[in-house]
């Protein structure tokens, strides 16, 4: 049920009940058994969510099938350890004598677990429970206040309420009333936030961007003639978008296998096109020397504006660099395709016509704090470029789209998303997907958006909610140790 609540299945209602069988099973379990129960649950859930990883390793990493599957199992087992630890803590709450109200610590435990997943080592906060509600528009508006972690908190909160509603017959009427009040309060708040956002952006001037989805592949091996032909195709599509009113055009990450900053011929082609037509924002590899290779988003502006670029700061483990190189020394013997890119020095926006573009590249979008940093530095619209052809025809591109929608709500910015082969999209600050391109098909479209400067609670007060959950959780478990006696009541 937990996996089915997320893309591609999108059975969002399953997110509100997936924890109930686990809580029921924990009623008479010891901590050790609770640990392994939640480990098995998480292991199977992640297998269903991340089944696409071996395909990436085999097809694009050159690994054998056996090693790729082993790699998936190792990753899933590692991620499941966090959920297993959460299960042990949940078991302690269930077995405590502090009353039904103590079960409301379970959402705090779950959010603290998600925070650990996001921060430890490179971090892999893939598809937290709150993302299941990205189509449940009024529900997810609370992300403006506490981000994806608050949405997850509320999802788990309803799991606990419904569990109590099923198990505690003696107070069922009271619990039903609390559940109804919670639902009404949540959706009333969501409706207010939705309308408030609309009113604050209604009078802003509209702008238009052109977005390219070329339906290209990582394994497109083109000679010089083929590269020029492909570049001509991109320029022609950009020109057509300009004729439709686009003020600038966005090409995806890994647009074409060329190095415009290292090849004068290609650089002059770009500058000539931009001078006579329209600014281009495109993803390319930048090589400074034998040791510095950057995944970059390059802005070729018009007029007096200077060329700018953003170098990806948070690289993709095992795709752009080898995590734990000293330990996993044998991986290079399996494949030579995993080259170490150089992380960018800092997060910064790109300026175009007096406006600031926030430009997280591909994998960076799954980190809410990273995207928030772009906005805190003045980003007025979020431009996401991605190379999703790595994933093939799987659920991964749909999961990335869901996560993109939450980044828009958290920061109340439009999302302009350009990918190699899908899913490119225009997403409103409300999280509504106004347009999405077909998957595995070429598409070009204009996206009407607004530059927004207002600050959200999420942006103004930083990334505090998950840390609050962690601190409150620590306080809950250590406080009884400092009491001098008598029952503890929370």
FENCORPE-V528775 format. One line per field, one symbol per residue. psi: psi as a letter, one per 30 degrees, with the letter a starting at -180 (. if undefined). Layout:
psi = ???
This chain:
psi = eeefflkfehiffffffffeeeeeffeglleeeeefeeeeeeeeeeeeegffeeeeeeeffglleeeeeeeeeeeeeeefeeeeeeeeeeeeeeflhglefffffeeeeeeeeeeeefekbfkiikilefffgffieeefffffegaeeeeeeeeeeeeeeeeeeefiffgeeeeeeeeeeeeeeefeeeeeeeeeeeeffegkkklklkkkjfhllfgjjkaeeeeeeeeeeeeeeeeeeefggkflkkllkhekilifffjeeeeeeeeeeeefdkkkjkklkkjeaffjkkjlkkjjllbfklkllkkkejljkfefljkheeehffeffekgfjkjlkklelkllkkjhglkkkikjcffffjeeeeeeeefggkfkkjkkligfefaiafeeeeeeeeeeeeeeefhlkkjjklegkjllkklfffkjekkllkhkkkklkjklkkkflkleeeegbieeeeeeeeeeeeeffeffglgllkkj.
